[in-house]
């Protein structure tokens, strides 16, 4: 998944990552880098779809894009976590995302 920290950065300039994110069955909670992120739907957050339950920091989580246009105005390419690098390279070459039948 593509994950970007929104809190403390102006207009989508926060750090971002490509890494594994696990979701609850309802998709209301996500886990990333040891953080528990809760869905922000209905909370009036301007540019975030999840927030950290412990720190209230806001995040954007989405599927990665093959054209690498994940960040809108970001500081550059997202950092690719070591344990996700092989699957991400395969995805960029055209393989479906892991766990998806039709990419």
Secondary structure as GFF3:
##gff-version 3
##sequence-region A 1 103
A	DSSP	beta_strand	2	5	.	.	.	ID=ss1
A	DSSP	beta_strand	16	18	.	.	.	ID=ss2
A	DSSP	beta_strand	22	23	.	.	.	ID=ss3
A	DSSP	beta_strand	29	32	.	.	.	ID=ss4
A	DSSP	beta_strand	35	39	.	.	.	ID=ss5
A	DSSP	beta_strand	50	52	.	.	.	ID=ss6
A	DSSP	beta_strand	58	62	.	.	.	ID=ss7
A	DSSP	beta_strand	79	80	.	.	.	ID=ss8
A	DSSP	three_ten_helix	82	84	.	.	.	ID=ss9
A	DSSP	alpha_helix	85	92	.	.	.	ID=ss10
###
